[in-house]
């Protein structure tokens, strides 16, 4: 894409790091707020047995809204915002790894593949405990729970948000000890490292293909806005089976990826591996557009002053 459009890619050494992190946190928070309901729906769909509660993404959205209100779509959200830390670690690792790999191979696809996988490894090491807690909070329905743990009411009163979080943390620790917070760590790595490693090369692949098919004056941001969702849909489809298994391992407290896979196949067949896929793609598509366009905008805004005039869209 760089050769076809003659648009220099903004690399790590070109950035004002202070601006980059401040803008990055703000942008990531806006994305989380907009797509979190579909993250919650995806998790519930993946964990439920068959179609015992929800028939699909839209049905789940309506039912949660009717029975639990808007707050029900944001269960576990405050805890999940701590993953902003892992998000910044992800982009830092991604950019630094690209810079390192460029010493040995300057192919953009190779740099993206290695950097994406490495960044996901670092991010998941921070994210998994937060995910485990937030997913158990996502499972809390009105008066019941879809997971192993249920938030306990005190004297018939509903616990406040941080009271619920503390209650879940205590229950996880009592049941599994410290290891409980890293339940499904391997499954998470097997989900998100391939997802990240695949997403970046597919993003550049689609961008290059679109670049060759569109007029030269076609806006660069438009190509990115189309390429990002296409790459996200591709990566989501390829990695969704492991994502279903990851969710079940973490929420249901299972200890074996293989046994979880066998049980899922026995109970629901191959279609069980597609559970939550539409919700995953729906949440990934708008967020990917914002991430791709916003990330490039973020890097443009974070350029060192002396480089502003030399980098164009």
C-alpha positions, 0 to 999 in steps of 0.5 A: 500500500505504501508503494502504490499510494506513496504514503509513508507509514508513520512509525514509532520513532516519528511520534510524540509519545505523550500526545500518543498515550493521552489521545490513545486512552481517550479514543479507546474509552469511546470505542469501549462505550460504543461496543461493550453491549455487543461484547456482553451479548457475545459472551452470553451467547457463547456460554448459554446451552443451545438457545435456552435463553437467547435466539440470537444477537438481536433477541439477546439485545432486546431481552436484556434491555427489557429485563435488565435495562440499559445497565444490564448491557454494561454489566462489568464495564467499569472493571473492563475499563482497566483493560485500557492499560493492556490496550496501551501495552498492546500498541506500544509492543506492536510499534516497538516490535515492528521497529525491531523486525524492520532491522531484519525484514522490511516486508510490511506483512511480516512486520505486522504478523510478528508485531501483532502476535507479540502485542497480543501476548503481552496484552493478554497477560494483563487482560485475562484476570480483568476479563475473568472478573468482568465476564462473571459480572456479565453473567449476572442476570436479574435474580440469577447467574449464568456462570459459576458465581452469583453476586450475593445480596446483603440484607435483600439489598442490591450491592453497588457496582464495586461491591459486586466486583469485590464479591466476585473476586472473593468467590473466585479466590475462594474457589480457585485461588490466585490461579482462578484469575488466569483460568483460560489464559492458554485459551485466550492466547490461542484466541487472540494471538492468532486473531491479532496476527491474522488481522494485521496482514489481512488489513494490509492485504485488503487495503492493497487490493482496494488500492489497486481497484480504486482511482488514485484520488480515492481518499486513503482513510476510506480505504482504511475504513473498508479494509479494517472491517473486512480484516476483522470479519475474516479474523473473527470468523477464523478464531471464533471457535477458540473464542467460544471455548475460551469463554466457557473455560473462563465462565464455567470453570473448566480446566481443559480446552480439549474436554471443553471442545469435546463437550461442546461438539457432543452437546451442540455439534459444529454449529456450537463453534459459531456461537456469538459470531454475529455479535462478535463481528457486529462489535468488531466492525464499528470498533475496527473502523474507529480503531483503524481510522482513529489510530491513523489519526491518532498517530498523525496528531501525535507526530513530532512537529518537524514531521507534520508537513512530510506525512500526508493521508 
